[in-house]
């Protein structure tokens, strides 16, 4: 992939159970309707905030007689719960949705996760489309078929694998994204570079100013490179039995931070950024990554900051991390960097090591 290629790219996701395109670039929203597969009644799940910004342009691509029925989910992790799934399913049933219906998830990662889960379980499964409106959703959560809802004790503990028919990632949607949400998504792309794409990492290390200024070509490169990396990993390991676990770099501690702060203090990408810093320190301690490479990653993370501070103790974070769904049979699984462009999953991280890494991270939090 070259930085100066044409603006709309098709990236194919191929797994054992599904095959679908990810269309990424500019100017996709005005052509949405003609890109959709022919199905029955169309439903759109979105948030009031996204709909107020984009409804006119979204609907303009549809013939008047085929306007979709719109379902709303309020913004925020506190609404990513089963009660909302039941409410939305009841609304679809009341509107006559059947197995031929098509659901479009139009919004950020929560909308995508909940829309995919709703599609997975409504009448035992209907087709859906992902149209992510945030950078984080475009580069990560919209691709790979993971869907789900939260429990009070942990994130995404209810869910299923249900791949979309297609993903449409329109870079133009990012122009109205608040700066903080843009940065939160960029942390996930840094993650993508660290674990598997050193070229992407070098680009983000070198061109932070251009990316943060929302240069369209720079954003297109970051989005498409991130998607290609994830599509490659998902194609090798669809069900997260091996390689796909590297995508959780920064997420063990990141999810713990979200849980102990009740999902109200940090955006997901911000929590993952703090989690990556803890994992970097653990990698330094174990010698899986050199100090020079770890320093480069740390510097690049902070170049896309600022990272908001939060209050927590190492003990509380370890308790929350013990409920991480990557753990198997009581064994803690942790993703460590092995340099820039490679990561590994380890199963022997001790509480003592993790406390030391988290204490180091919390010292940086207090400096923020």
C-alpha positions in Angstrom: 0.0 0.0 0.0 1.4 3.4 -1.0 0.7 6.7 0.7 -0.3 8.3 -2.6 -2.7 5.6 -3.9 -6.2 6.6 -5.0 -8.5 7.6 -2.1 -10.9 4.7 -2.0 -9.5 1.3 -1.3 -11.1 -2.2 -0.9 -9.6 -4.4 1.8 -10.8 -8.0 1.8 -11.4 -9.8 5.0 -11.3 -13.6 4.6 -11.9 -16.0 7.5 -13.0 -19.6 7.7 -16.6 -18.5 8.2 -16.9 -15.3 6.2 -15.6 -13.1 3.4 -16.5 -9.4 3.1 -15.0 -6.1 1.9 -13.9 -3.1 3.9 -14.3 0.0 1.7 -12.2 2.8 3.1 -11.7 6.3 1.8 -13.4 9.6 1.2 -16.9 10.3 -0.3 -18.5 6.9 0.6 -21.5 8.2 2.5 -23.2 9.9 -0.6 -23.0 6.6 -2.5 -24.1 4.3 0.4 -27.5 3.1 -0.9 -26.1 1.8 -4.2 -23.4 0.0 -2.4 -25.8 -2.0 -0.2 -26.8 -5.6 -1.0 -30.4 -6.0 -1.9 -32.3 -7.1 1.2 -35.7 -6.5 2.8 -36.5 -3.7 5.2 -33.5 -1.6 6.2 -32.9 -0.4 9.8 -30.2 2.0 11.0 -28.9 1.9 14.6 -27.2 5.1 15.5 -26.9 7.7 18.3 -28.8 10.9 18.5 -25.5 12.9 18.2 -24.3 11.1 15.1 -27.8 11.4 13.5 -28.0 15.1 14.1 -24.7 15.6 12.3 -25.1 13.2 9.3 -28.8 12.3 8.9 -29.4 14.6 5.9 -26.4 13.3 4.0 -27.1 9.7 5.0 -30.7 9.8 3.8 -29.9 11.7 0.6 -28.4 8.5 -0.9 -31.7 6.6 -0.4 -34.7 6.7 -2.7 -37.7 8.3 -0.9 -39.7 5.1 -1.0 -36.8 3.1 0.7 -35.9 5.3 3.6 -34.6 3.2 6.5 -36.2 3.0 9.9 -33.9 4.6 12.5 -33.2 3.1 15.9 -31.4 5.1 18.6 -28.9 4.1 21.3 -27.7 6.8 23.6 -24.0 7.5 23.7 -21.9 6.0 26.5 -20.6 2.7 27.9 -23.4 2.7 30.5 -25.9 2.0 27.6 -23.9 -1.0 26.2 -26.1 -3.4 28.2 -28.6 -6.2 27.6 -31.6 -4.1 28.6 -30.9 -1.8 25.5 -30.5 -4.9 23.2 -33.9 -6.1 24.3 -35.5 -2.7 23.8 -34.0 -2.4 20.3 -35.1 -5.9 19.3 -38.6 -5.1 20.5 -38.7 -2.0 18.3 -37.5 -3.9 15.3 -40.2 -6.6 15.9 -42.9 -3.9 16.2 -41.7 -2.4 12.9 -42.0 -5.8 11.2 -38.3 -6.8 10.9 -37.8 -10.3 9.7 -34.9 -12.5 8.6 -34.6 -10.6 5.3 -34.1 -7.3 7.0 -30.7 -5.5 7.0 -29.3 -3.5 9.9 -26.8 -0.7 9.4 -24.7 0.1 12.5 -23.8 3.8 12.0 -21.7 5.2 14.7 -18.8 4.5 17.0 -17.5 1.3 18.6 -20.4 0.9 21.0 -23.0 1.3 18.2 -21.0 -1.2 16.1 -20.7 -3.8 18.9 -24.3 -3.4 19.9 -25.6 -3.4 16.4 -23.6 -6.5 15.5 -24.9 -8.3 18.6 -28.5 -7.3 17.9 -28.1 -8.6 14.3 -26.5 -11.8 15.6 -29.4 -12.7 17.9 -32.5 -11.2 16.3 -34.4 -14.1 14.8 -31.2 -16.1 15.3 -29.3 -13.9 13.0 -29.9 -11.2 10.3 -27.4 -9.4 8.0 -25.8 -6.2 9.0 -23.4 -3.5 7.7 -20.8 -1.6 9.7 -20.5 2.1 9.0 -18.1 3.4 11.6 -18.1 7.1 12.3 -15.2 7.3 14.7 -11.5 6.7 14.0 -11.3 4.0 16.7 -14.2 2.1 15.2 -12.9 2.4 11.7 -9.4 1.1 12.5 -10.4 -1.5 15.0 -13.8 -2.5 16.3 -15.8 -2.6 13.0 -13.5 -5.3 11.5 -13.3 -8.9 12.7 -16.9 -9.9 13.7 -16.7 -9.3 17.4 -20.0 -8.1 18.9 -21.2 -7.7 22.4 -22.5 -5.9 25.4 -21.1 -5.2 28.9 -21.9 -6.6 32.3 -21.5 -4.5 35.4 -18.4 -6.6 36.4 -16.7 -6.3 33.0 -16.6 -5.2 29.4 -17.8 -7.3 26.5 -18.5 -10.4 28.7 -21.7 -11.1 26.6 -21.3 -11.4 22.9 -20.8 -13.4 19.8 -18.9 -13.6 16.6 -21.1 -12.3 13.8 -19.3 -10.8 10.7 -20.9 -7.9 8.7 -21.7 -8.2 5.0 -19.4 -5.2 4.5 -17.7 -2.3 6.3 -17.8 1.2 4.9 -15.2 3.5 6.5 -15.7 7.1 5.2 -12.8 9.3 6.2 -14.9 12.4 5.7 -16.9 11.4 8.8 -13.8 12.1 10.9 -13.8 15.8 10.1 -16.5 16.5 12.7 -14.9 14.2 15.3 -13.9 16.0 18.5 -10.1 16.2 18.9 -10.1 13.9 22.0 -12.0 11.2 20.1 -9.6 11.5 17.1 -6.6 11.0 19.4 -8.3 8.0 21.1 -8.6 6.3 17.8 -5.0 7.1 16.9 -3.8 5.2 20.0 -5.3 2.0 18.5 -3.4 2.7 15.3 -0.2 3.1 17.2 -1.0 -0.3 18.7 -1.4 -1.8 15.3 2.0 -0.5 14.3 3.7 -1.7 17.4 2.4 -5.3 17.2 2.6 -6.0 13.5 3.2 -3.1 11.1 6.5 -1.2 11.7 6.0 0.9 8.6 2.7 2.2 10.0 4.4 3.0 13.3 7.2 4.9 11.6 4.7 6.9 9.7 2.8 7.8 12.9 6.1 8.5 14.7 7.2 10.9 11.9 4.0 12.6 10.9 2.1 13.2 14.1 1.5 16.9 13.2 0.0 16.1 9.8 -2.2 13.3 11.2 -3.5 15.4 14.1 -4.3 18.2 11.7 -6.6 15.8 9.9 -4.8 15.8 6.6 -7.1 13.6 4.6 -4.3 11.6 2.8 -2.5 11.0 6.1 -5.7 9.8 7.8 -6.5 7.5 4.8 -3.1 5.9 5.2 -3.5 5.4 8.9 -7.0 3.9 8.6 -6.3 1.6 5.6 -3.0 0.4 7.1 -4.6 -0.4 10.4 -7.5 -2.2 8.7 -5.1 -4.3 6.6 -3.2 -5.3 9.6 -6.3 -6.4 11.5 -7.8 -8.1 8.4 -4.6 -10.1 8.1 -4.6 -11.2 11.7 -8.3 -12.0 11.7 -7.9 -14.1 8.5 -5.3 -16.2 10.3 -7.1 -16.5 13.6 -10.8 -15.8 13.4 -11.8 -16.9 16.9 -8.9 -15.5 19.0 -7.3 -18.9 19.7 -3.8 -17.7 19.0 -2.4 -14.9 16.9 -5.5 -12.6 17.2 -4.7 -12.2 20.9 -1.9 -9.8 20.0 -4.6 -7.3 19.1 -5.2 -7.0 22.9 -1.9 -5.2 23.4 -2.6 -2.6 26.1 -6.1 -3.9 26.7 -5.6 -6.0 29.8 -4.7 -3.0 31.9 -6.8 -0.7 29.7 -10.0 -2.6 30.3 -9.2 -2.7 34.0 -8.8 1.1 34.1 -12.2 1.4 32.4 -13.8 -0.9 34.9 -12.3 0.8 38.0 -13.3 4.2 36.7 -16.8 3.0 35.9 -16.4 3.7 32.2 -16.9 7.5 32.8 -13.4 9.0 33.1 -11.5 7.9 30.0 -12.3 7.0 26.4 -11.5 3.5 25.4 -8.4 4.5 23.3 -7.1 6.6 26.2 -7.4 3.6 28.6 -5.6 1.4 26.1 -2.8 4.0 25.7 -2.2 3.9 29.5 -2.4 0.1 29.3 0.2 0.0 26.5 2.5 2.1 28.7 2.1 -0.5 31.5 2.8 -3.3 29.0 5.9 -1.5 27.7 7.3 -1.2 31.1 6.7 -4.9 31.7 8.4 -5.6 28.4 11.4 -3.5 29.6 11.5 -5.4 32.8 11.5 -8.7 31.1 13.8 -7.7 28.3 11.3 -8.5 25.5 11.8 -5.0 24.1 14.9 -2.8 24.2 14.8 0.4 26.1 15.4 2.3 22.9 12.4 0.8 21.2 10.2 1.2 24.3 11.2 4.8 24.6 10.2 5.4 20.9 6.8 3.9 21.5 6.3 5.8 24.7 7.3 9.1 23.1 4.9 8.5 20.2 2.0 7.7 22.5 2.5 11.0 24.3 2.9 12.8 21.0 -0.8 12.0 20.4 -1.8 13.0 23.9 -2.6 14.5 26.3 -3.7 11.5 28.2 -6.2 12.3 31.0 -5.3 11.2 34.5 -7.4 8.9 36.7 -7.4 7.6 40.2 -6.8 3.9 40.9 -4.6 1.6 42.9 -2.5 -1.3 41.5 -4.5 -3.7 43.7 -7.8 -2.6 42.2 -6.5 -2.7 38.7 -5.1 -6.3 39.2 -8.4 -7.4 40.7 -10.2 -6.0 37.6 -7.7 -7.5 35.2 -8.3 -10.9 36.8 -11.7 -10.9 35.1 -10.3 -10.3 31.7 -11.9 -12.6 29.1 -8.5 -13.5 27.6 -7.7 -15.4 30.8 -8.2 -19.2 30.5 -8.5 -21.7 33.4 -7.2 -19.1 35.8 -4.1 -18.3 33.7 -3.5 -14.7 33.1 -2.7 -14.0 29.4 -0.7 -10.8 28.7 0.5 -9.3 25.4 4.1 -8.0 25.5 5.9 -6.1 22.7 9.0 -7.8 21.2 10.2 -4.7 19.4 8.4 -2.5 16.9 6.3 -4.6 14.7 6.1 -7.8 16.8 4.3 -8.9 19.9 3.8 -12.1 21.9 1.3 -13.6 24.3 2.7 -14.8 27.6 1.0 -16.8 30.4 3.5 -16.4 33.2 3.2 -12.8 34.3 3.2 -12.7 38.1 1.3 -10.4 40.4 4.7 -8.9 41.5 5.7 -8.1 38.0 2.3 -6.6 37.1 2.2 -4.5 40.3 5.6 -3.1 39.4 4.5 -2.2 35.9 1.2 -0.7 37.0 2.9 1.3 39.8 5.3 2.7 37.1 2.3 3.6 34.9 0.4 5.2 37.9 3.5 7.4 38.6 3.2 8.7 35.0 -0.6 9.2 35.6 0.2 11.4 38.6 2.5 13.5 36.4 -0.2 14.0 33.7 
